[in-house]
Amino acid sequence: MRKEKEHESVEEALRTFLHRCFTQRDIPGTLELLSPGFFGVGVWEGERVLSKEAFAQMMHSKVFQKKSPISYTIADFGARERAAGCWDCSCMLSSEQEQEENSAPVRLTAGFHWENDRYLLDTLHLSQGRTTVRTGDFAALQFAAREGGKERRQDLRERMELLGQVMPGGILGGYLEEGFPLYVANQRFLDMVGCKNLRELEDEFQGLIINMIHPQDRKRVREELAGLRWPGDQYEIQHRLKRKDGSSLWVHNIGRRTVAVDGQDTVVSVLVDISRQVHSRACLERAALTDPLTGIRNRKSGEACIQQRLQQVSRYLFVIIDVDRFKHVNDIYGHDQGDEALCAVAGMLRRSFRKTDVVYRLGGDEFAIFVSGWDDVVPLKSKLQRLIDSYRTMMEEKWPEAGSTLSMGGVYSSRPVPFQELYRLADQILYQVKKSQKGRCVLKSLE
C-alpha cells in the first residue's frame, strides 16, 4: 500500500513538473521542482542541461518560442523505487503537433527523490531514437536527433561523450553475437584498458569484447549474458578485465540488454574499477587466516583446512609441537627475542614441509602440522627429529641460558577419524612427553 501511494505521488510530481513547464510556462515554479544537482538530456541539439540555471535558459529558448502553451498527452507511465525515497519513472510523451505530423512520441525517463515533504526532480532524459520505441531500450544510446529522416550520428557521439563524463565508470557495448563484437566504448573505458582510441582497442582485442575478459572469467561472463533473453533484462557481475600492457584489473560490471540505433540486439554495460577494493578484501581475508606474528596459518584456518583434507586423503599424520621453557626465553632475553624464537620455529616448519601440508600456530608457544600422501612414516619421524635437533642448536647459539627445546606428540592413521579425536589423542601423547622427558618426538599409530 505504501509503495502504491508513493507510485501515485511520483506520477503526480511528474505531471506537476510538465504542467508548469509546458502549459503554464512558469520558470520559477518549474525550478522549484528541480533538485540542486539536476541534470538533463533532451532530443534537440543544445538540450544538455547540467544545472537549474541552464534549464531556465533552455525554457526561454525553446518553450517560449511557441506562441501558445504546448499541449501534450502522457501514456504508459511506470515507476519503480530505486532506493528508499528515490524513484525512477518513464512514460511516452506526445504533443498535438507531433500527432498531426505523424511524428514519433518522445520517451521521457526521470529520477526523483523525497526531500522536505515533496519529490524533487534529479534527472530528466528525453529520447526519440526510432518511430517505435522498444521496451528496455538503453536511453543513453537513443539520443539521436533526426534531420531529413537520417540519424545524426555526430550528435549521438557527442551525447555519448557527455553521458560518459557523468557516468561513474567506463561504458562498453557489444552485439549479442559470438564473442560480442564491439559496438561502443567511451574514453573512460579506453583509459581503463590502456588504449588511446577505438581503433587501438579493436586491434588489440580483435574487435571482440570476450577477448577483453580475463580467460579465467570468460565462462562466468558468457553464462551471465546468456541469461539476457529480452530487451531490458539486466545483469551484474564482478570479473577481471585485461589491459593492453598484459596486466588486469577487477571491475564491477552492471549491464542491460538493449537495442542499438541500427536495430540489432546489444548489451551495454557500465564498468567501475574495483581493483583496490578487491585487493583490500583479499588482504583482509588473508589476515583473517594468518597468524600475525609468524605469518603461517592461524588455528582457525589450519583446523578448517585439516577437516577438509580428512575427507579427501587416505593416510595422514597429525602432530602437536610445544616450545619447552619458552617463558625462560622471554624472562631472560626479553619478549622481542621470544617473538623471534617463535618466528624461527614457524620458519623451520614451513621450510621442512610441502605447500600441500598444513602448518599452523595453535597459539602461544604451540604449533601443529598435518601431513598426508606419504608411504612410510619412518622418514617423517626422522624429519621431525631433525627439527628438534636444529632447534636445540639454534637455542645453544642464540639463547643458551633459556634451555628451551621442542616436544612433539602425534598420531598417524589410514582410517577416518574425526579431527577432534585426532587432536585429543595427539595432545595426550604430547602431555606424556613433556611429563616424562621433554625434547622428544613420540608418534603412535591408530590402526
C-alpha positions in Angstrom: 0.0 0.0 0.0 2.8 2.4 0.9 4.5 1.8 -2.5 1.3 2.3 -4.4 0.8 5.7 -2.7 4.3 6.7 -3.4 3.9 5.5 -7.0 0.9 7.8 -7.4 2.9 10.7 -5.7 5.8 10.3 -8.2 3.3 10.4 -11.1 1.7 13.5 -9.7 5.1 15.1 -9.2 6.0 14.4 -12.9 2.6 15.8 -14.1 3.1 18.9 -12.0 6.5 19.5 -13.5 5.2 19.1 -17.1 2.2 21.3 -16.4 4.3 24.1 -15.0 7.0 23.8 -17.7 4.9 23.3 -20.9 1.4 24.5 -20.0 1.9 27.4 -17.6 5.4 28.1 -18.8 6.2 29.1 -15.3 10.0 29.2 -15.0 10.3 30.0 -11.2 7.6 27.4 -10.4 9.3 24.8 -12.5 12.7 25.5 -11.0 11.2 24.9 -7.5 10.7 21.3 -8.5 14.3 20.6 -9.5 17.0 19.4 -7.1 20.2 21.4 -6.8 22.1 18.7 -8.7 19.6 18.5 -11.6 20.9 17.0 -14.9 19.0 16.6 -18.1 19.5 15.5 -21.7 16.9 16.0 -24.4 16.2 15.3 -28.1 17.1 18.6 -29.7 20.6 19.9 -30.2 21.7 22.0 -27.3 19.3 20.5 -24.8 22.1 19.4 -22.4 21.4 21.0 -19.0 23.8 20.5 -16.1 22.1 22.9 -13.7 18.8 24.6 -12.8 20.1 27.8 -14.4 20.8 26.0 -17.7 17.3 24.6 -17.6 15.8 28.1 -17.2 17.8 29.2 -20.2 16.5 26.2 -22.2 12.9 27.1 -21.3 13.5 30.6 -22.6 15.0 29.5 -25.9 12.7 26.5 -26.6 9.4 26.7 -24.7 8.8 30.4 -25.1 9.4 30.2 -28.9 5.9 28.6 -29.1 3.1 31.2 -29.5 0.8 29.2 -27.2 1.2 26.7 -24.4 2.3 23.2 -25.5 -0.5 20.6 -25.3 0.6 17.1 -24.6 -0.6 13.7 -23.5 1.1 11.1 -21.2 0.9 7.4 -21.8 2.4 4.2 -20.4 3.6 5.7 -17.1 5.6 3.4 -15.0 7.8 3.9 -11.9 9.9 1.8 -9.6 11.7 2.5 -6.3 15.5 2.6 -6.8 16.2 3.1 -3.1 14.4 4.4 0.0 12.8 7.7 -1.1 14.3 7.5 -4.6 12.2 6.7 -7.7 12.8 6.2 -11.4 9.9 6.7 -13.8 9.2 6.7 -17.5 6.3 7.5 -19.9 5.6 8.3 -23.5 5.0 12.0 -24.2 3.1 13.1 -27.3 2.3 16.7 -28.4 -0.7 17.6 -30.6 1.7 18.9 -33.2 3.5 15.5 -33.4 0.3 13.7 -33.7 -0.8 15.9 -36.6 2.6 15.4 -38.3 2.5 11.7 -37.6 5.8 12.1 -35.8 7.1 9.7 -33.2 6.3 10.4 -29.5 9.1 11.1 -27.0 10.2 8.7 -24.3 10.7 10.5 -21.0 12.6 9.0 -18.2 13.1 10.8 -14.9 14.5 10.3 -11.4 13.0 11.8 -8.2 14.0 11.9 -4.5 11.9 12.8 -1.5 13.0 15.9 0.3 11.1 18.4 2.6 7.8 16.7 2.1 7.8 16.6 -1.7 9.5 14.9 -4.6 12.3 16.8 -6.4 13.4 16.0 -9.9 17.1 14.8 -10.1 17.4 13.7 -13.8 15.4 14.1 -16.9 16.1 12.2 -20.2 14.1 12.6 -23.4 14.8 10.2 -26.3 13.4 9.7 -29.8 15.6 7.1 -31.4 13.0 5.5 -33.7 9.3 5.5 -34.6 8.6 2.6 -32.4 10.5 2.6 -29.1 11.1 -1.0 -27.8 10.8 -2.0 -24.2 14.1 -2.0 -22.5 16.0 0.4 -24.8 19.1 1.9 -23.2 18.0 5.6 -23.4 21.6 6.9 -23.5 22.1 5.3 -26.9 18.8 6.7 -28.3 19.5 10.4 -28.0 19.9 10.8 -31.8 18.0 13.7 -33.3 16.8 13.3 -36.8 17.4 15.7 -39.7 15.9 15.0 -43.1 15.0 11.4 -42.0 18.7 10.5 -41.3 20.1 9.8 -37.9 22.6 12.4 -36.8 25.4 10.2 -35.6 27.6 13.1 -34.7 25.0 14.3 -32.2 24.8 10.7 -30.9 28.5 10.6 -30.4 28.6 14.0 -28.6 25.8 12.9 -26.3 27.6 9.7 -25.5 30.6 11.7 -24.6 28.6 13.9 -22.3 27.0 10.9 -20.6 30.4 9.3 -20.3 31.7 12.2 -18.4 29.0 11.9 -15.7 28.9 8.1 -15.6 30.9 6.6 -12.6 32.8 4.2 -14.9 33.6 3.1 -18.4 30.8 2.5 -20.9 31.1 -0.6 -23.1 28.6 -2.1 -25.5 28.7 -5.2 -27.7 26.5 -7.0 -30.1 24.8 -10.2 -28.8 26.7 -12.5 -31.2 29.6 -14.9 -30.8 32.4 -13.2 -29.0 30.3 -10.0 -28.5 31.7 -7.7 -31.3 32.4 -4.2 -30.1 29.6 -1.7 -30.5 30.6 1.3 -28.4 33.1 2.3 -25.8 33.7 5.7 -24.2 37.0 7.4 -23.4 36.9 6.4 -19.8 36.8 2.7 -20.7 39.7 3.2 -23.1 41.7 4.7 -20.3 40.8 1.8 -18.1 42.3 -0.8 -20.5 45.2 1.5 -21.6 44.1 2.2 -25.2 44.3 5.6 -26.9 41.4 5.2 -29.2 38.7 2.8 -30.6 41.0 1.6 -33.4 43.7 0.6 -31.0 41.1 -1.1 -28.8 39.7 -3.1 -31.8 43.2 -4.0 -33.0 44.4 -5.1 -29.5 41.3 -7.4 -28.8 40.3 -8.3 -32.4 37.1 -6.2 -32.0 35.6 -8.7 -29.6 34.6 -7.9 -26.0 35.1 -11.5 -24.9 38.9 -11.1 -25.6 38.9 -8.2 -23.1 37.7 -10.5 -20.3 40.3 -12.4 -18.3 40.5 -16.0 -19.6 39.6 -17.5 -16.2 36.4 -15.3 -16.0 35.1 -15.7 -19.6 32.9 -18.7 -18.8 31.1 -16.9 -16.0 30.6 -13.8 -18.1 29.2 -15.8 -21.0 26.8 -17.6 -18.7 25.6 -14.4 -17.2 25.0 -12.8 -20.6 23.3 -15.9 -21.8 20.5 -15.2 -19.3 19.6 -11.9 -21.0 16.6 -13.1 -23.0 14.6 -9.9 -23.5 15.4 -6.2 -24.0 15.6 -4.6 -20.6 17.0 -7.7 -18.9 19.8 -6.7 -16.6 22.9 -8.4 -15.1 25.5 -7.6 -12.5 28.9 -9.4 -12.2 32.4 -8.8 -11.0 35.3 -10.0 -13.1 38.8 -9.2 -14.3 39.4 -7.1 -17.4 42.6 -7.4 -19.5 44.7 -4.3 -20.2 46.8 -3.6 -23.2 50.0 -3.9 -21.2 49.1 -7.5 -20.2 48.0 -6.7 -16.7 44.4 -6.9 -15.5 42.0 -5.0 -13.2 38.9 -6.0 -11.4 35.6 -4.4 -12.5 32.1 -4.3 -11.2 30.0 -4.7 -14.4 26.4 -3.6 -14.5 24.7 -4.0 -17.8 21.4 -4.4 -19.8 20.3 -6.0 -23.0 19.1 -3.3 -25.3 18.6 -2.5 -29.0 21.2 -0.4 -30.8 20.4 2.5 -33.1 20.9 0.1 -36.1 18.2 -2.2 -34.7 20.5 -5.0 -33.6 20.4 -6.7 -30.2 23.2 -5.5 -27.9 24.4 -5.5 -24.3 25.6 -2.2 -22.8 27.5 -2.0 -19.6 28.9 0.4 -17.1 32.2 -0.9 -15.6 33.7 0.5 -12.5 37.3 -0.3 -11.5 37.2 -2.1 -8.1 40.8 -3.4 -8.1 41.7 -1.5 -4.9 38.6 -2.8 -3.1 39.3 -6.4 -4.3 43.0 -6.1 -3.2 41.9 -4.8 0.2 39.4 -7.5 0.6 42.0 -10.2 -0.3 44.4 -8.7 2.3 41.7 -8.8 5.0 40.8 -12.4 4.1 44.5 -13.4 4.3 44.8 -11.5 7.6 41.8 -13.4 9.0 43.5 -16.7 8.1 47.1 -15.9 9.1 48.9 -15.7 12.4 50.1 -12.0 12.6 53.4 -12.8 14.3 54.7 -15.8 12.4 52.9 -15.4 9.0 51.8 -19.0 8.9 48.1 -20.2 9.2 46.3 -19.4 12.4 44.4 -22.0 14.4 41.0 -21.3 12.8 42.4 -21.6 9.2 44.6 -24.6 10.0 41.9 -26.7 11.6 39.3 -25.8 8.9 41.8 -27.0 6.3 42.6 -30.2 8.1 38.9 -31.1 8.5 38.5 -30.6 4.7 41.6 -32.7 3.9 40.5 -35.6 6.2 37.6 -36.2 3.8 40.0 -36.4 0.8 43.1 -38.4 2.0 43.6 -42.0 3.0 46.8 -41.7 5.1 47.8 -38.8 7.3 49.9 -37.7 10.3 48.9 -35.1 12.8 51.5 -33.6 15.3 51.3 -31.0 18.1 54.5 -29.2 18.8 55.3 -27.4 22.0 58.2 -25.0 22.7 59.5 -26.1 26.1 60.6 -23.4 28.7 59.6 -20.7 26.3 58.8 -18.4 29.3 62.6 -18.6 30.1 63.4 -17.1 26.7 61.0 -14.2 27.4 62.2 -13.7 31.0 65.9 -13.8 30.3 66.2 -12.3 26.9 63.0 -10.2 26.5 59.7 -10.6 24.7 61.2 -9.4 21.4 63.6 -12.2 21.5 60.8 -14.6 22.4 58.9 -13.4 19.3 62.0 -14.0 17.2 62.2 -17.6 18.6 58.6 -18.3 17.7 59.1 -16.9 14.2 62.2 -19.1 13.8 60.2 -22.2 14.7 57.5 -21.3 12.2 60.1 -20.8 9.5 61.7 -24.2 10.2 58.3 -25.9 10.0 57.4 -24.1 6.8 60.7 -24.9 5.1 60.5 -28.6 6.2 57.1 -29.4 4.8 55.3 -29.1 1.4 52.9 -26.4 0.5 50.2 -29.1 0.4 50.9 -29.9 4.1 49.2 -27.8 6.8 51.4 -25.9 9.2 49.8 -23.6 11.7 50.2 -21.9 15.1 47.8 -23.1 17.7 48.5 -20.1 19.9 51.2 -19.1 22.5 54.1 -21.4 22.1 52.3 -24.3 20.4 52.2 -25.3 16.7 50.7 -28.2 14.7 51.3 -29.9 11.4 49.2 -32.2 9.2 50.9 -34.3 6.6 49.1 -36.5 4.0 50.1 -38.6 1.0 53.1 -40.4 2.5 54.1 -44.0 2.0 56.3 -44.6 5.0 56.2 -43.0 8.4 59.9 -43.6 9.2 61.2 -40.7 7.1 58.6 -38.4 8.7 59.9 -39.4 12.2 63.4 -38.6 11.0 62.4 -35.2 9.7 60.7 -34.3 13.0 63.8 -35.4 14.9 66.0 -33.2 12.7 63.7 -30.3 13.6 64.2 -30.9 17.3 68.0 -31.1 16.8 68.0 -27.9 14.7 66.0 -26.0 17.3 68.3 -27.2 20.1 71.4 -26.0 18.1 69.8 -22.6 17.4 69.0 -22.2 21.1 72.5 -23.0 22.2 73.8 -20.4 19.7 71.4 -17.5 20.4 69.6 -18.1 23.7 71.8 -20.7 25.6 70.6 -19.7 29.1 66.9 -20.5 28.4 67.4 -24.2 27.9 64.4 -24.3 25.6 63.6 -27.5 23.5 60.9 -28.8 21.2 58.5 -31.6 22.3 56.2 -33.3 19.9 53.3 -35.7 20.2 51.3 -37.1 17.2 49.2 -39.8 15.7 49.0 -41.3 12.2 46.4 -43.5 10.5 44.9 -44.6 7.3 41.3 -44.8 8.7 38.9 -41.9 9.0 39.0 -40.3 12.5 37.2 -37.0 13.4 39.6 -34.1 13.9 38.5 -33.5 17.5 39.5 -37.1 18.3 42.9 -36.7 16.5 43.6 -33.5 18.5 42.7 -35.1 21.8 44.9 -38.2 21.2 47.9 -36.1 20.0 47.5 -33.7 22.9 47.5 -36.7 25.4 50.7 -38.0 23.8 52.4 -34.6 24.0 51.4 -34.3 27.7 53.1 -37.6 28.4 56.3 -36.5 26.5 56.5 -33.2 28.5 55.8 -35.1 31.8 58.4 -37.8 31.3 61.2 -36.3 29.1 61.0 -33.1 27.1 62.7 -32.5 23.8 61.5 -35.7 22.2 59.0 -36.8 19.5 56.6 -39.6 20.0 54.2 -40.8 17.3 51.5 -43.5 17.7 49.5 -45.4 15.1 45.7 -45.5 15.3 45.5 -48.7 13.3 
